[in-house]
Amino acid sequence: MNISYRTKKNIARTFLYATLLVIAFLFILPFLMMVLSSFKFNKDVLAIPVKIFPPEWNWGSYKSAFTYADYDFAKYFLNSFIVVIFAVAICVFLSATAGYGFAKYNFKGNGLLFAVVLSTIMIPFEAILVPLFLLVRSFNLQNTYAGLIIPQALTAFGVFMMRQFFYSMPRELIESARIDGANEYLVFVKISFPMARTAVLALIIFHAQFVWNMLVWPLIVISKPTMRTLPQAIALFSGVYYTPYPEQLAISVVSCLPLLILYLFLSKYFVQGIAMTGLKG
């Protein structure tokens, strides 16, 4: 029995969609379990056998999470927002300028210096925690926003990503602007950077997610309760005799919402940015 090309194509497409749905479900399942468990009572969260849906719905976990003991989650949200905003802004500025320099200026040692910067991606953050902490402590930046922001304000990946975009940008545009009398500052601000909007927005999503979820560094550099970031506060969230899991899960759900909203608004630019910063050059 001969199967037509159209039938084969439909079968392949159905199989592909089914596979993607299964993978998507596996990725979203932990988040759904977290949401449903946040509406359980404490005794039901760790109950065996595990029940996906709450036997009794606990509608007060979200409200009580923000008023539990001496945990000021409104303050922790504010701390995280401040750190993310400034860290991402500095990262975008430094990554864009460094990436533009590596892509468009042929100075001596360009390739070697870029290789050195790129090689730092291979170093795990945990490997530099001790020297980084000693450096921050020597500048008296413990328990400060600067101590949280500066070490997270630049990544080699951001430089690499912006360099890849600027490398693919036609050099004729820059040359024509120079012929018209524009200096290097105007060329970057008026021409190059606006053209890199999609790459910049993709970098914002990447780095905002990295900084927002950072736990290890705040645990090391912050000891004052009022300076805690949200992941740090969630990790330390516990009662006197037991851990209030519904409240902890409720805060975890709320902490996911800012990044989810950011991605929903910028998802189109995120995909375009990834596509336009492919491995070229």
PyRosetta script that sets phi, psi and omega in degrees:
from pyrosetta import init, pose_from_sequence

init()
pose = pose_from_sequence("MNISYRTKKNIARTFLYATLLVIAFLFILPFLMMVLSSFKFNKDVLAIPVKIFPPEWNWGSYKSAFTYADYDFAKYFLNSFIVVIFAVAICVFLSATAGYGFAKYNFKGNGLLFAVVLSTIMIPFEAILVPLFLLVRSFNLQNTYAGLIIPQALTAFGVFMMRQFFYSMPRELIESARIDGANEYLVFVKISFPMARTAVLALIIFHAQFVWNMLVWPLIVISKPTMRTLPQAIALFSGVYYTPYPEQLAISVVSCLPLLILYLFLSKYFVQGIAMTGLKG")
pose.set_psi(1, 121.1)
pose.set_omega(1, -178.7)
pose.set_phi(2, -85.6)
pose.set_psi(2, 130.3)
pose.set_omega(2, 178.0)
pose.set_phi(3, -100.5)
pose.set_psi(3, 128.1)
pose.set_omega(3, -177.6)
pose.set_phi(4, -66.8)
pose.set_psi(4, 160.6)
pose.set_omega(4, 179.7)
pose.set_phi(5, -62.5)
pose.set_psi(5, -39.8)
pose.set_omega(5, -179.7)
pose.set_phi(6, -62.8)
pose.set_psi(6, -40.8)
pose.set_omega(6, 179.5)
pose.set_phi(7, -65.0)
pose.set_psi(7, -44.1)
pose.set_omega(7, 177.4)
pose.set_phi(8, -59.6)
pose.set_psi(8, -41.4)
pose.set_omega(8, -180.0)
pose.set_phi(9, -64.4)
pose.set_psi(9, -40.9)
pose.set_omega(9, 178.8)
pose.set_phi(10, -66.5)
pose.set_psi(10, -38.6)
pose.set_omega(10, 178.3)
pose.set_phi(11, -65.4)
pose.set_psi(11, -44.1)
pose.set_omega(11, 179.2)
pose.set_phi(12, -63.1)
pose.set_psi(12, -39.8)
pose.set_omega(12, -179.6)
pose.set_phi(13, -67.6)
pose.set_psi(13, -41.0)
pose.set_omega(13, 178.2)
pose.set_phi(14, -62.9)
pose.set_psi(14, -43.0)
pose.set_omega(14, 178.8)
pose.set_phi(15, -63.6)
pose.set_psi(15, -40.2)
pose.set_omega(15, 179.2)
pose.set_phi(16, -63.9)
pose.set_psi(16, -46.6)
pose.set_omega(16, -179.9)
pose.set_phi(17, -63.3)
pose.set_psi(17, -41.0)
pose.set_omega(17, 179.4)
pose.set_phi(18, -63.9)
pose.set_psi(18, -41.3)
pose.set_omega(18, 178.0)
pose.set_phi(19, -63.6)
pose.set_psi(19, -43.5)
pose.set_omega(19, 179.6)
pose.set_phi(20, -64.8)
pose.set_psi(20, -38.3)
pose.set_omega(20, 178.0)
pose.set_phi(21, -64.2)
pose.set_psi(21, -40.8)
pose.set_omega(21, 178.7)
pose.set_phi(22, -64.6)
pose.set_psi(22, -44.6)
pose.set_omega(22, 179.3)
pose.set_phi(23, -63.6)
pose.set_psi(23, -43.2)
pose.set_omega(23, 179.2)
pose.set_phi(24, -62.1)
pose.set_psi(24, -40.3)
pose.set_omega(24, 179.0)
pose.set_phi(25, -64.3)
pose.set_psi(25, -40.0)
pose.set_omega(25, 179.2)
pose.set_phi(26, -64.8)
pose.set_psi(26, -34.3)
pose.set_omega(26, 179.0)
pose.set_phi(27, -73.9)
pose.set_psi(27, -37.5)
pose.set_omega(27, -175.1)
pose.set_phi(28, -87.1)
pose.set_psi(28, -15.1)
pose.set_omega(28, -177.6)
pose.set_phi(29, -58.4)
pose.set_psi(29, -46.7)
pose.set_omega(29, 178.6)
pose.set_phi(30, -59.5)
pose.set_psi(30, -37.7)
pose.set_omega(30, 178.8)
pose.set_phi(31, -66.8)
pose.set_psi(31, -41.3)
pose.set_omega(31, 177.8)
pose.set_phi(32, -63.5)
pose.set_psi(32, -40.4)
pose.set_omega(32, 177.8)
pose.set_phi(33, -63.6)
pose.set_psi(33, -37.9)
pose.set_omega(33, 178.8)
pose.set_phi(34, -65.4)
pose.set_psi(34, -42.3)
pose.set_omega(34, 179.5)
pose.set_phi(35, -64.6)
pose.set_psi(35, -47.7)
pose.set_omega(35, -179.1)
pose.set_phi(36, -65.7)
pose.set_psi(36, -38.9)
pose.set_omega(36, -179.6)
pose.set_phi(37, -69.6)
pose.set_psi(37, -24.1)
pose.set_omega(37, 178.0)
pose.set_phi(38, -69.1)
pose.set_psi(38, -15.3)
pose.set_omega(38, 177.3)
pose.set_phi(39, -99.9)
pose.set_psi(39, 6.7)
pose.set_omega(39, 176.8)
pose.set_phi(40, -90.5)
pose.set_psi(40, 166.7)
pose.set_omega(40, 169.0)
pose.set_phi(41, -85.5)
pose.set_psi(41, 161.6)
pose.set_omega(41, -173.4)
pose.set_phi(42, -57.9)
pose.set_psi(42, -37.0)
pose.set_omega(42, -178.0)
pose.set_phi(43, -69.7)
pose.set_psi(43, -21.6)
pose.set_omega(43, -177.2)
pose.set_phi(44, -92.0)
pose.set_psi(44, -18.2)
pose.set_omega(44, -175.8)
pose.set_phi(45, -64.9)
pose.set_psi(45, -44.5)
pose.set_omega(45, -177.7)
pose.set_phi(46, -103.3)
pose.set_psi(46, 17.5)
pose.set_omega(46, -178.0)
pose.set_phi(47, -68.4)
pose.set_psi(47, 144.4)
pose.set_omega(47, 176.5)
pose.set_phi(48, -117.5)
pose.set_psi(48, 127.9)
pose.set_omega(48, 0.8)
pose.set_phi(49, -72.9)
pose.set_psi(49, 158.5)
pose.set_omega(49, -177.1)
pose.set_phi(50, -70.6)
pose.set_psi(50, 133.1)
pose.set_omega(50, 176.1)
pose.set_phi(51, -112.4)
pose.set_psi(51, 124.2)
pose.set_omega(51, -176.4)
pose.set_phi(52, -65.8)
pose.set_psi(52, -48.6)
pose.set_omega(52, -179.2)
pose.set_phi(53, -94.3)
pose.set_psi(53, 146.1)
pose.set_omega(53, -178.7)
pose.set_phi(54, -63.8)
pose.set_psi(54, 132.2)
pose.set_omega(54, 173.2)
pose.set_phi(55, -61.8)
pose.set_psi(55, -38.2)
pose.set_omega(55, 173.6)
pose.set_phi(56, -131.6)
pose.set_psi(56, 135.3)
pose.set_omega(56, -176.6)
pose.set_phi(57, -83.9)
pose.set_psi(57, 125.7)
pose.set_omega(57, 179.2)
pose.set_phi(58, -101.5)
pose.set_psi(58, 94.4)
pose.set_omega(58, -175.2)
pose.set_phi(59, -82.4)
pose.set_psi(59, -4.6)
pose.set_omega(59, -176.2)
pose.set_phi(60, -100.7)
pose.set_psi(60, 2.3)
pose.set_omega(60, -175.0)
pose.set_phi(61, -65.6)
pose.set_psi(61, -36.7)
pose.set_omega(61, -177.9)
pose.set_phi(62, -69.8)
pose.set_psi(62, -40.7)
pose.set_omega(62, 179.1)
pose.set_phi(63, -68.6)
pose.set_psi(63, -44.9)
pose.set_omega(63, -177.9)
pose.set_phi(64, -69.6)
pose.set_psi(64, -24.2)
pose.set_omega(64, 179.8)
pose.set_phi(65, -63.0)
pose.set_psi(65, -34.9)
pose.set_omega(65, -177.9)
pose.set_phi(66, -84.5)
pose.set_psi(66, -5.5)
pose.set_omega(66, 179.5)
pose.set_phi(67, -124.1)
pose.set_psi(67, 13.5)
pose.set_omega(67, -173.9)
pose.set_phi(68, -76.9)
pose.set_psi(68, 123.5)
pose.set_omega(68, 175.4)
pose.set_phi(69, 48.5)
pose.set_psi(69, -131.7)
pose.set_omega(69, -177.1)
pose.set_phi(70, -106.5)
pose.set_psi(70, 23.2)
pose.set_omega(70, 178.8)
pose.set_phi(71, -86.3)
pose.set_psi(71, 120.9)
pose.set_omega(71, -178.5)
pose.set_phi(72, -104.8)
pose.set_psi(72, 81.5)
pose.set_omega(72, -174.7)
pose.set_phi(73, -70.1)
pose.set_psi(73, -24.2)
pose.set_omega(73, 174.0)
pose.set_phi(74, -62.3)
pose.set_psi(74, -41.4)
pose.set_omega(74, 176.8)
pose.set_phi(75, -66.4)
pose.set_psi(75, -39.1)
pose.set_omega(75, -179.3)
pose.set_phi(76, -67.4)
pose.set_psi(76, -37.4)
pose.set_omega(76, 174.0)
pose.set_phi(77, -61.0)
pose.set_psi(77, -45.5)
pose.set_omega(77, 179.6)
pose.set_phi(78, -60.7)
pose.set_psi(78, -44.2)
pose.set_omega(78, 178.3)
pose.set_phi(79, -58.5)
pose.set_psi(79, -45.3)
pose.set_omega(79, -179.1)
pose.set_phi(80, -65.0)
pose.set_psi(80, -40.6)
pose.set_omega(80, 178.5)
pose.set_phi(81, -63.0)
pose.set_psi(81, -42.5)
pose.set_omega(81, 179.6)
pose.set_phi(82, -62.6)
pose.set_psi(82, -46.8)
pose.set_omega(82, -179.3)
pose.set_phi(83, -63.0)
pose.set_psi(83, -44.9)
pose.set_omega(83, -178.3)
pose.set_phi(84, -65.0)
pose.set_psi(84, -46.1)
pose.set_omega(84, -177.2)
pose.set_phi(85, -59.8)
pose.set_psi(85, -49.6)
pose.set_omega(85, -177.1)
pose.set_phi(86, -73.3)
pose.set_psi(86, -39.2)
pose.set_omega(86, 179.7)
pose.set_phi(87, -64.6)
pose.set_psi(87, -41.8)
pose.set_omega(87, 179.5)
pose.set_phi(88, -68.7)
pose.set_psi(88, -41.6)
pose.set_omega(88, 179.5)
pose.set_phi(89, -61.3)
pose.set_psi(89, -45.6)
pose.set_omega(89, 178.9)
pose.set_phi(90, -65.6)
pose.set_psi(90, -40.7)
pose.set_omega(90, 179.7)
pose.set_phi(91, -61.8)
pose.set_psi(91, -43.8)
pose.set_omega(91, 179.6)
pose.set_phi(92, -63.0)
pose.set_psi(92, -44.5)
pose.set_omega(92, -179.3)
pose.set_phi(93, -63.0)
pose.set_psi(93, -50.9)
pose.set_omega(93, -177.2)
pose.set_phi(94, -68.5)
pose.set_psi(94, -40.4)
pose.set_omega(94, -179.4)
pose.set_phi(95, -67.0)
pose.set_psi(95, -40.9)
pose.set_omega(95, -179.1)
pose.set_phi(96, -67.0)
pose.set_psi(96, -45.6)
pose.set_omega(96, -178.9)
pose.set_phi(97, -67.9)
pose.set_psi(97, -43.4)
pose.set_omega(97, 178.8)
pose.set_phi(98, -66.7)
pose.set_psi(98, -43.4)
pose.set_omega(98, 178.5)
pose.set_phi(99, -63.0)
pose.set_psi(99, -38.5)
pose.set_omega(99, 177.3)
pose.set_phi(100, -65.3)
pose.set_psi(100, -41.7)
pose.set_omega(100, 179.0)
pose.set_phi(101, -63.5)
pose.set_psi(101, -44.3)
pose.set_omega(101, 179.5)
pose.set_phi(102, -66.2)
pose.set_psi(102, -32.8)
pose.set_omega(102, -174.6)
pose.set_phi(103, -83.2)
pose.set_psi(103, -35.0)
pose.set_omega(103, -168.4)
pose.set_phi(104, -115.5)
pose.set_psi(104, -3.3)
pose.set_omega(104, 179.1)
pose.set_phi(105, -120.2)
pose.set_psi(105, 122.8)
pose.set_omega(105, -179.0)
pose.set_phi(106, -94.3)
pose.set_psi(106, 73.3)
pose.set_omega(106, 178.4)
pose.set_phi(107, -95.1)
pose.set_psi(107, 163.4)
pose.set_omega(107, -178.0)
pose.set_phi(108, -66.5)
pose.set_psi(108, 129.3)
pose.set_omega(108, 179.7)
pose.set_phi(109, 84.2)
pose.set_psi(109, 13.4)
pose.set_omega(109, -179.5)
pose.set_phi(110, -57.0)
pose.set_psi(110, -53.6)
pose.set_omega(110, -177.6)
pose.set_phi(111, -62.6)
pose.set_psi(111, -41.5)
pose.set_omega(111, -179.6)
pose.set_phi(112, -65.9)
pose.set_psi(112, -44.8)
pose.set_omega(112, -179.4)
pose.set_phi(113, -64.4)
pose.set_psi(113, -40.2)
pose.set_omega(113, 178.2)
pose.set_phi(114, -65.5)
pose.set_psi(114, -37.8)
pose.set_omega(114, 177.5)
pose.set_phi(115, -64.2)
pose.set_psi(115, -36.8)
pose.set_omega(115, 177.8)
pose.set_phi(116, -65.5)
pose.set_psi(116, -45.0)
pose.set_omega(116, 178.5)
pose.set_phi(117, -61.9)
pose.set_psi(117, -44.1)
pose.set_omega(117, -177.6)
pose.set_phi(118, -67.2)
pose.set_psi(118, -31.8)
pose.set_omega(118, -178.4)
pose.set_phi(119, -66.9)
pose.set_psi(119, -21.2)
pose.set_omega(119, 179.6)
pose.set_phi(120, -68.1)
pose.set_psi(120, -16.7)
pose.set_omega(120, 174.9)
pose.set_phi(121, -62.5)
pose.set_psi(121, -28.5)
pose.set_omega(121, -177.9)
pose.set_phi(122, -74.9)
pose.set_psi(122, -14.3)
pose.set_omega(122, -177.5)
pose.set_phi(123, -90.2)
pose.set_psi(123, 118.7)
pose.set_omega(123, 178.4)
pose.set_phi(124, -67.3)
pose.set_psi(124, 147.8)
pose.set_omega(124, -177.9)
pose.set_phi(125, -59.7)
pose.set_psi(125, -34.6)
pose.set_omega(125, -178.7)
pose.set_phi(126, -63.4)
pose.set_psi(126, -26.1)
pose.set_omega(126, -178.0)
pose.set_phi(127, -71.3)
pose.set_psi(127, -22.5)
pose.set_omega(127, -178.0)
pose.set_phi(128, -109.6)
pose.set_psi(128, 11.2)
pose.set_omega(128, -177.3)
pose.set_phi(129, -61.7)
pose.set_psi(129, -46.4)
pose.set_omega(129, -176.3)
pose.set_phi(130, -65.3)
pose.set_psi(130, -53.9)
pose.set_omega(130, 178.1)
pose.set_phi(131, -62.3)
pose.set_psi(131, -33.3)
pose.set_omega(131, 178.3)
pose.set_phi(132, -66.8)
pose.set_psi(132, -41.3)
pose.set_omega(132, 177.8)
pose.set_phi(133, -64.6)
pose.set_psi(133, -42.3)
pose.set_omega(133, 178.0)
pose.set_phi(134, -61.5)
pose.set_psi(134, -38.4)
pose.set_omega(134, 178.5)
pose.set_phi(135, -66.6)
pose.set_psi(135, -44.8)
pose.set_omega(135, 179.3)
pose.set_phi(136, -63.9)
pose.set_psi(136, -41.0)
pose.set_omega(136, 179.5)
pose.set_phi(137, -65.8)
pose.set_psi(137, -35.8)
pose.set_omega(137, 179.6)
pose.set_phi(138, -65.7)
pose.set_psi(138, -25.0)
pose.set_omega(138, 177.0)
pose.set_phi(139, -96.1)
pose.set_psi(139, 8.6)
pose.set_omega(139, 179.7)
pose.set_phi(140, 56.3)
pose.set_psi(140, 44.4)
pose.set_omega(140, -178.1)
pose.set_phi(141, -106.0)
pose.set_psi(141, 10.0)
pose.set_omega(141, 174.6)
pose.set_phi(142, -65.6)
pose.set_psi(142, 145.3)
pose.set_omega(142, 179.2)
pose.set_phi(143, 56.8)
pose.set_psi(143, 37.8)
pose.set_omega(143, 176.3)
pose.set_phi(144, -132.8)
pose.set_psi(144, 158.0)
pose.set_omega(144, 175.2)
pose.set_phi(145, -63.9)
pose.set_psi(145, -37.4)
pose.set_omega(145, 179.8)
pose.set_phi(146, -61.2)
pose.set_psi(146, -39.5)
pose.set_omega(146, 178.3)
pose.set_phi(147, -64.4)
pose.set_psi(147, -28.5)
pose.set_omega(147, 176.4)
pose.set_phi(148, -82.9)
pose.set_psi(148, -37.9)
pose.set_omega(148, -170.9)
pose.set_phi(149, -80.2)
pose.set_psi(149, -51.3)
pose.set_omega(149, -170.3)
pose.set_phi(150, -57.9)
pose.set_psi(150, -48.1)
pose.set_omega(150, -180.0)
pose.set_phi(151, -65.4)
pose.set_psi(151, -17.4)
pose.set_omega(151, -179.0)
pose.set_phi(152, -107.2)
pose.set_psi(152, 12.0)
pose.set_omega(152, -171.8)
pose.set_phi(153, -91.6)
pose.set_psi(153, -3.3)
pose.set_omega(153, -179.5)
pose.set_phi(154, -149.5)
pose.set_psi(154, 135.1)
pose.set_omega(154, 175.6)
pose.set_phi(155, -130.6)
pose.set_psi(155, 145.6)
pose.set_omega(155, 177.0)
pose.set_phi(156, -63.9)
pose.set_psi(156, -30.1)
pose.set_omega(156, 177.7)
pose.set_phi(157, -62.6)
pose.set_psi(157, -39.7)
pose.set_omega(157, 177.9)
pose.set_phi(158, -63.0)
pose.set_psi(158, -42.2)
pose.set_omega(158, 176.6)
pose.set_phi(159, -62.2)
pose.set_psi(159, -45.6)
pose.set_omega(159, 179.3)
pose.set_phi(160, -60.9)
pose.set_psi(160, -44.2)
pose.set_omega(160, -177.8)
pose.set_phi(161, -63.1)
pose.set_psi(161, -45.8)
pose.set_omega(161, -179.2)
pose.set_phi(162, -71.2)
pose.set_psi(162, -35.3)
pose.set_omega(162, 177.3)
pose.set_phi(163, -62.0)
pose.set_psi(163, -41.3)
pose.set_omega(163, 179.7)
pose.set_phi(164, -62.5)
pose.set_psi(164, -38.6)
pose.set_omega(164, 179.1)
pose.set_phi(165, -68.8)
pose.set_psi(165, -50.0)
pose.set_omega(165, -177.6)
pose.set_phi(166, -64.7)
pose.set_psi(166, -29.7)
pose.set_omega(166, 179.0)
pose.set_phi(167, -64.8)
pose.set_psi(167, -33.4)
pose.set_omega(167, -179.1)
pose.set_phi(168, -84.9)
pose.set_psi(168, -7.9)
pose.set_omega(168, -179.4)
pose.set_phi(169, -75.5)
pose.set_psi(169, 133.2)
pose.set_omega(169, -178.1)
pose.set_phi(170, -56.9)
pose.set_psi(170, 130.0)
pose.set_omega(170, 179.7)
pose.set_phi(171, -70.6)
pose.set_psi(171, -21.6)
pose.set_omega(171, -178.8)
pose.set_phi(172, -62.0)
pose.set_psi(172, -33.4)
pose.set_omega(172, 178.8)
pose.set_phi(173, -62.6)
pose.set_psi(173, -42.3)
pose.set_omega(173, 179.7)
pose.set_phi(174, -68.4)
pose.set_psi(174, -43.0)
pose.set_omega(174, -178.8)
pose.set_phi(175, -63.9)
pose.set_psi(175, -39.9)
pose.set_omega(175, 179.7)
pose.set_phi(176, -66.5)
pose.set_psi(176, -36.2)
pose.set_omega(176, 177.1)
pose.set_phi(177, -66.3)
pose.set_psi(177, -38.5)
pose.set_omega(177, 177.0)
pose.set_phi(178, -66.0)
pose.set_psi(178, -38.7)
pose.set_omega(178, 178.0)
pose.set_phi(179, -63.9)
pose.set_psi(179, -34.4)
pose.set_omega(179, 178.5)
pose.set_phi(180, -76.4)
pose.set_psi(180, -1.7)
pose.set_omega(180, 174.5)
pose.set_phi(181, 103.0)
pose.set_psi(181, 5.0)
pose.set_omega(181, -179.6)
pose.set_phi(182, -76.0)
pose.set_psi(182, 136.0)
pose.set_omega(182, 176.0)
pose.set_phi(183, -80.5)
pose.set_psi(183, 177.9)
pose.set_omega(183, -175.3)
pose.set_phi(184, -64.4)
pose.set_psi(184, -34.3)
pose.set_omega(184, 178.8)
pose.set_phi(185, -63.6)
pose.set_psi(185, -47.6)
pose.set_omega(185, -179.2)
pose.set_phi(186, -67.1)
pose.set_psi(186, -36.5)
pose.set_omega(186, 178.2)
pose.set_phi(187, -59.4)
pose.set_psi(187, -42.5)
pose.set_omega(187, -179.1)
pose.set_phi(188, -72.2)
pose.set_psi(188, -47.6)
pose.set_omega(188, -173.4)
pose.set_phi(189, -73.3)
pose.set_psi(189, -40.7)
pose.set_omega(189, -172.8)
pose.set_phi(190, -91.4)
pose.set_psi(190, -24.3)
pose.set_omega(190, -174.3)
pose.set_phi(191, -118.6)
pose.set_psi(191, -59.9)
pose.set_omega(191, -171.3)
pose.set_phi(192, -68.3)
pose.set_psi(192, -50.7)
pose.set_omega(192, -175.7)
pose.set_phi(193, -65.3)
pose.set_psi(193, -43.9)
pose.set_omega(193, 176.8)
pose.set_phi(194, -60.1)
pose.set_psi(194, -34.0)
pose.set_omega(194, 178.9)
pose.set_phi(195, -69.2)
pose.set_psi(195, -21.1)
pose.set_omega(195, -177.9)
pose.set_phi(196, -91.9)
pose.set_psi(196, 19.6)
pose.set_omega(196, -174.9)
pose.set_phi(197, -57.5)
pose.set_psi(197, -45.0)
pose.set_omega(197, -177.9)
pose.set_phi(198, -65.1)
pose.set_psi(198, -40.5)
pose.set_omega(198, 178.2)
pose.set_phi(199, -66.0)
pose.set_psi(199, -38.1)
pose.set_omega(199, 179.6)
pose.set_phi(200, -65.0)
pose.set_psi(200, -43.9)
pose.set_omega(200, -179.9)
pose.set_phi(201, -65.6)
pose.set_psi(201, -37.3)
pose.set_omega(201, 175.4)
pose.set_phi(202, -64.4)
pose.set_psi(202, -40.7)
pose.set_omega(202, 177.9)
pose.set_phi(203, -64.6)
pose.set_psi(203, -37.4)
pose.set_omega(203, 177.8)
pose.set_phi(204, -60.6)
pose.set_psi(204, -43.9)
pose.set_omega(204, 179.5)
pose.set_phi(205, -64.0)
pose.set_psi(205, -46.9)
pose.set_omega(205, -179.1)
pose.set_phi(206, -59.3)
pose.set_psi(206, -51.2)
pose.set_omega(206, -172.8)
pose.set_phi(207, -76.0)
pose.set_psi(207, -33.6)
pose.set_omega(207, 176.7)
pose.set_phi(208, -62.5)
pose.set_psi(208, -41.2)
pose.set_omega(208, 177.8)
pose.set_phi(209, -63.8)
pose.set_psi(209, -40.5)
pose.set_omega(209, -179.5)
pose.set_phi(210, -64.9)
pose.set_psi(210, -46.9)
pose.set_omega(210, -176.9)
pose.set_phi(211, -72.0)
pose.set_psi(211, -41.6)
pose.set_omega(211, -177.9)
pose.set_phi(212, -60.9)
pose.set_psi(212, -37.0)
pose.set_omega(212, -176.5)
pose.set_phi(213, -93.7)
pose.set_psi(213, 0.1)
pose.set_omega(213, -177.9)
pose.set_phi(214, -64.0)
pose.set_psi(214, 127.2)
pose.set_omega(214, -178.3)
pose.set_phi(215, -116.7)
pose.set_psi(215, -44.4)
pose.set_omega(215, -171.4)
pose.set_phi(216, -62.2)
pose.set_psi(216, -47.4)
pose.set_omega(216, -175.9)
pose.set_phi(217, -65.2)
pose.set_psi(217, -46.3)
pose.set_omega(217, 176.0)
pose.set_phi(218, -60.1)
pose.set_psi(218, -35.9)
pose.set_omega(218, 178.4)
pose.set_phi(219, -62.1)
pose.set_psi(219, -31.1)
pose.set_omega(219, -177.2)
pose.set_phi(220, -85.6)
pose.set_psi(220, -42.2)
pose.set_omega(220, -170.9)
pose.set_phi(221, -93.4)
pose.set_psi(221, -14.3)
pose.set_omega(221, -176.9)
pose.set_phi(222, -114.7)
pose.set_psi(222, 125.2)
pose.set_omega(222, 175.6)
pose.set_phi(223, -121.6)
pose.set_psi(223, -17.2)
pose.set_omega(223, 178.0)
pose.set_phi(224, -79.9)
pose.set_psi(224, 127.3)
pose.set_omega(224, -179.6)
pose.set_phi(225, -56.5)
pose.set_psi(225, -34.7)
pose.set_omega(225, -176.7)
pose.set_phi(226, -72.3)
pose.set_psi(226, -13.8)
pose.set_omega(226, -179.2)
pose.set_phi(227, -102.0)
pose.set_psi(227, 6.1)
pose.set_omega(227, -177.6)
pose.set_phi(228, -64.5)
pose.set_psi(228, 146.0)
pose.set_omega(228, 169.7)
pose.set_phi(229, -92.2)
pose.set_psi(229, 171.1)
pose.set_omega(229, -173.7)
pose.set_phi(230, -63.7)
pose.set_psi(230, -48.8)
pose.set_omega(230, 178.5)
pose.set_phi(231, -59.8)
pose.set_psi(231, -38.4)
pose.set_omega(231, 178.3)
pose.set_phi(232, -63.6)
pose.set_psi(232, -43.1)
pose.set_omega(232, -179.9)
pose.set_phi(233, -65.8)
pose.set_psi(233, -39.0)
pose.set_omega(233, 178.3)
pose.set_phi(234, -65.2)
pose.set_psi(234, -40.5)
pose.set_omega(234, -179.9)
pose.set_phi(235, -65.3)
pose.set_psi(235, -32.3)
pose.set_omega(235, -177.9)
pose.set_phi(236, -95.2)
pose.set_psi(236, 2.9)
pose.set_omega(236, -175.2)
pose.set_phi(237, -73.8)
pose.set_psi(237, 116.2)
pose.set_omega(237, 179.2)
pose.set_phi(238, -161.2)
pose.set_psi(238, 161.2)
pose.set_omega(238, 177.1)
pose.set_phi(239, -94.3)
pose.set_psi(239, -171.5)
pose.set_omega(239, -179.6)
pose.set_phi(240, -72.7)
pose.set_psi(240, -45.8)
pose.set_omega(240, -176.0)
pose.set_phi(241, -114.1)
pose.set_psi(241, -11.2)
pose.set_omega(241, -179.7)
pose.set_phi(242, -158.0)
pose.set_psi(242, 164.8)
pose.set_omega(242, 178.0)
pose.set_phi(243, -94.8)
pose.set_psi(243, 124.9)
pose.set_omega(243, 178.7)
pose.set_phi(244, -78.2)
pose.set_psi(244, 85.9)
pose.set_omega(244, -173.8)
pose.set_phi(245, -61.5)
pose.set_psi(245, -41.7)
pose.set_omega(245, 178.4)
pose.set_phi(246, -59.1)
pose.set_psi(246, -42.6)
pose.set_omega(246, 178.5)
pose.set_phi(247, -67.1)
pose.set_psi(247, -39.6)
pose.set_omega(247, 178.9)
pose.set_phi(248, -64.0)
pose.set_psi(248, -41.8)
pose.set_omega(248, 178.1)
pose.set_phi(249, -69.5)
pose.set_psi(249, -35.6)
pose.set_omega(249, 178.1)
pose.set_phi(250, -62.3)
pose.set_psi(250, -44.5)
pose.set_omega(250, 177.7)
pose.set_phi(251, -64.8)
pose.set_psi(251, -37.1)
pose.set_omega(251, 178.4)
pose.set_phi(252, -63.1)
pose.set_psi(252, -39.7)
pose.set_omega(252, 177.6)
pose.set_phi(253, -64.2)
pose.set_psi(253, -46.2)
pose.set_omega(253, -179.7)
pose.set_phi(254, -63.2)
pose.set_psi(254, -36.2)
pose.set_omega(254, -178.7)
pose.set_phi(255, -68.2)
pose.set_psi(255, -22.4)
pose.set_omega(255, 177.9)
pose.set_phi(256, -78.2)
pose.set_psi(256, -21.8)
pose.set_omega(256, -171.9)
pose.set_phi(257, -64.4)
pose.set_psi(257, -43.2)
pose.set_omega(257, -179.6)
pose.set_phi(258, -58.1)
pose.set_psi(258, -44.1)
pose.set_omega(258, 178.9)
pose.set_phi(259, -68.2)
pose.set_psi(259, -36.6)
pose.set_omega(259, 178.1)
pose.set_phi(260, -64.2)
pose.set_psi(260, -43.5)
pose.set_omega(260, 178.2)
pose.set_phi(261, -64.7)
pose.set_psi(261, -42.7)
pose.set_omega(261, 178.7)
pose.set_phi(262, -59.3)
pose.set_psi(262, -43.9)
pose.set_omega(262, -179.2)
pose.set_phi(263, -68.3)
pose.set_psi(263, -38.7)
pose.set_omega(263, 179.8)
pose.set_phi(264, -61.7)
pose.set_psi(264, -37.4)
pose.set_omega(264, -179.8)
pose.set_phi(265, -76.9)
pose.set_psi(265, -31.5)
pose.set_omega(265, -173.2)
pose.set_phi(266, -111.7)
pose.set_psi(266, 10.2)
pose.set_omega(266, -174.4)
pose.set_phi(267, -61.1)
pose.set_psi(267, -38.5)
pose.set_omega(267, 179.8)
pose.set_phi(268, -61.8)
pose.set_psi(268, -45.6)
pose.set_omega(268, 179.9)
pose.set_phi(269, -70.4)
pose.set_psi(269, -29.7)
pose.set_omega(269, 178.8)
pose.set_phi(270, -63.0)
pose.set_psi(270, -47.7)
pose.set_omega(270, 179.9)
pose.set_phi(271, -64.9)
pose.set_psi(271, -43.5)
pose.set_omega(271, 178.7)
pose.set_phi(272, -62.6)
pose.set_psi(272, -41.4)
pose.set_omega(272, -179.0)
pose.set_phi(273, -64.0)
pose.set_psi(273, -41.7)
pose.set_omega(273, 178.5)
pose.set_phi(274, -64.5)
pose.set_psi(274, -41.2)
pose.set_omega(274, -179.5)
pose.set_phi(275, -66.4)
pose.set_psi(275, -37.5)
pose.set_omega(275, -175.9)
pose.set_phi(276, -82.5)
pose.set_psi(276, -13.1)
pose.set_omega(276, 178.2)
pose.set_phi(277, -109.5)
pose.set_psi(277, 37.0)
pose.set_omega(277, 177.0)
pose.set_phi(278, -64.0)
pose.set_psi(278, 169.3)
pose.set_omega(278, -174.7)
pose.set_phi(279, -73.4)
pose.set_psi(279, 89.5)
pose.set_omega(279, 178.9)
pose.set_phi(280, -113.9)
pose.set_psi(280, 148.0)
pose.set_omega(280, 174.9)
pose.set_phi(281, 82.3)
pose.dump_pdb("model.pdb")
